[in-house]
Structure formats: C-alpha cells, structure tokens
C-alpha cells in the first residue's frame, strides 16, 4: 500500500473524526450513568425530578442534590452537542471525499473505499443518535 495515495488522507481524517465521535458517545453515557448513580444514592428522588414542569419556575426545590445533577447534565449535554457537530463534519467530509473520488481526472481509489465512506456515515449517525438518548433504567 502506497501512503502517497490521495484517499489515505481522507481515510485518516474520517478515522480521527469517528474516533472523536466514539469518545463523545462514551463520555455522554458515562455522565448519564453518573446521574443515575446520584439518584440511586437518594432513592426518594425520581430520576425525572428536573424534568417536571420545566416552565414552572417554582416547581424545583433547591436541595443538596440540585447542583450536582445540573452539573452532570450539562456535561452530558456538552458531549452530545460536540458529537452532533463532529458528525456534521464527518458527513460533509465523507460526501466531499466521495465527490472528489468520482471526478474523471482523479486517480482511482480502492473498491472498498466507497463502502468505508458509507460505513463511517451510518455508524457515525448511530453513535450521534445514541448520545442523545437516556440509558435504559
């Protein structure tokens, strides 16, 4: 395999983005599990405590559990937002690499390269979707 081929750079870029997406997925689910662990320590609280009556300002009681849960949710949402942004870049890069590979004057790419582009796009979509879902209780 000659590393001077044009598609190796695109493959390295997509692999890096996919790895970053996997890290976002792992960190998002880590924080979701951490939130569940905080609620497990205090069995009298419902896991959907902060989601009740979101528009009602007086619905939340301030207790010792409020601040840590908010911090944990912010971290989980940060990783989910980052995963969404990384996926958008991955999808656009994948489409751009595909378009370049179809130019008549570009050197040929391996037969499996197009399948790999689609695999990165669909697997990235799945990981991005899973970062925004709560863990099963």
Steps between C-alpha positions, in 0.01 A plus 500: 500500500642832396437773755533770236153423365245781528239297684728416796473857630120485477499164674718637780270802541185288514659253740600784734151650489341161562732441796405839643134411451552174689663693786200736509265201516694338786524822701133584449391159628747521787333820621152353452601208720652742753168682519321171559749417775428832675131417495567145617670639811185695579220256431229745596563712190355423160760487216280740304503748786649786298274436203175555690317821405790656311316826442395543860775689680382402846477129427859419596597480859854597579668221689849359530444284192401779262843644413684170439226367275495819296878483459481136390224577249696791359800276442286237333337761278843646415619163371174451309527841333865434414403162351240671281754751372761233436243293312408793276868545412536124445198486268610805297857368475375161393282654229785723380741208481244298306449784251876540452536124449248515215679772302617362166855636542558379857712189553297189579422404856472141625170321446431481875549875557143597406360233734722633778370855443143377540593296806651806669191707419244249626698386805562865588127572473427211734752618761371857477143375550605296802672795669165679520312209655472423866631169624237234565391496861 
